Amino acid sequence: MESEAGRQEMRMRGGILREMRWCLVVAMLGIWLGVAMTNAGQTFRESGSGQSGTPKPALLVLNKADSELVIVDPGMLKVVAKVKTGPIPHEVAASADGKIAVATNYGAHQDGATLSVIDLGSQKEIHRVELKNLVGPHGEAFGDLIGPHGVQFFDGEAWFTAEGSKKIARYDPTTNRVDWVHEIGENRTHMLVISREGHTIYTSNVNSDSVTAVVASADKVKWSNTVIPVGKGPEGIDLAPDGLEVWAANSGAGTVSIIDATTKKVKETLNVATKHSNRLKFTPNGRLALISDLGSGELVVLDARTRKEVKRLKLGKSTEGILIVPDGSKAFVAVSGDNKVAVVDLEKLEVTETFETGNDPDGMAWAQ
């Protein structure tokens, strides 16, 4: 007969085995849950269907056809949130502190009449600013056909163009109102760029084949216009980092007009053989100028000093918006016809990868 001591030892062994089996089950369950959660997180990041916290810095992309602003983690190249805007937004700018963004709702046929103000922390549109019938401090009215388009933050306020109204204006997010309107008087005032000290604003006027230099008095109370004839259909425009030149990409001529910022006159015209130039951006060090060619789907890279073409990259269908990161290491280029954004290494001058944000991406901004 089995002794009591033997039976007790068997019971102890059985208990140990049951405990080991239970621990194994728990461990396997933990591994399974971990894998499931990782997969779910990956799916979330790839689909952008949910909301995640806004990264710092963040890449902001407008999907025109979806009427939305997309917040992208620029390191992971993943969509973390999507925020609805007004109809067909074209351009976006972020405040210096990275807290808000302002998108210009252009509309389907230059008939947009609002700005979308988006809180990037809560990822919500907090204001839809109506522009119809707004009147500036000197009685300037927007009218009914507005088409807000180019936008840039300067000194805490968002300055923007109104194509249909032939005006530029300024929106103050602290008061939630447009507090300044200025008449340009040229057709399709499209994009704008502001000098470092804020005393001069340059606009590209597509259908008037001109650039307007809007110069402020010392106290910034009075502003005067100098109209500068350029090539046919200027769209993309940028001010060189040293402030000495303004470059305008002429969409209908395949050229770039180089304007002397002191004399306010064209001093040189470059033939860059583009089919439809869309945007032009300088790298932060002023060494390169990038031009997106909507017609050919290419990104044209110029040496800003020698004025020579360095490279021409084929990106896809309809290249549009360009965003160069502050350290100048790479550029994001919207390839609207393919519903993707290309990442271009500016040292190697090659595309490293692409990612999707939605339908018809275009204007972009960098939120610090």
Secondary structure, DSSP 4 states (H G I P E B T S, - for coil): ---HHHHHHHHHHHHHHHHHHHHHHHHHHHHHHHHHHHHHHHHHHHH--S--PPPSSEEEEEETTTTEEEEEETTTTEEEEEEE-SSSEEEEEE-TTSSEEEEEE--TTS---EEEEEETTTTEEEEEEE-TT-B-TTS-B--S---EEEEEEETTEEEEEETTTTEEEEEETTTTEEEEEEE--SS-EEEEEE-TTSSEEEEEEGGGTEEEEEEE-TTSS-EEEEEEE-SSSEEEEEE-TTSSEEEEEETTTTEEEEEETTTTEEEEEEE---SSEEEEEE-TTSSEEEEEETTTTEEEEEETTT--EEEEEE-SS-EEEEEE-TTSSEEEEEEGGGTEEEEEETTTTEEEEEE--SSSEEEEEEE-
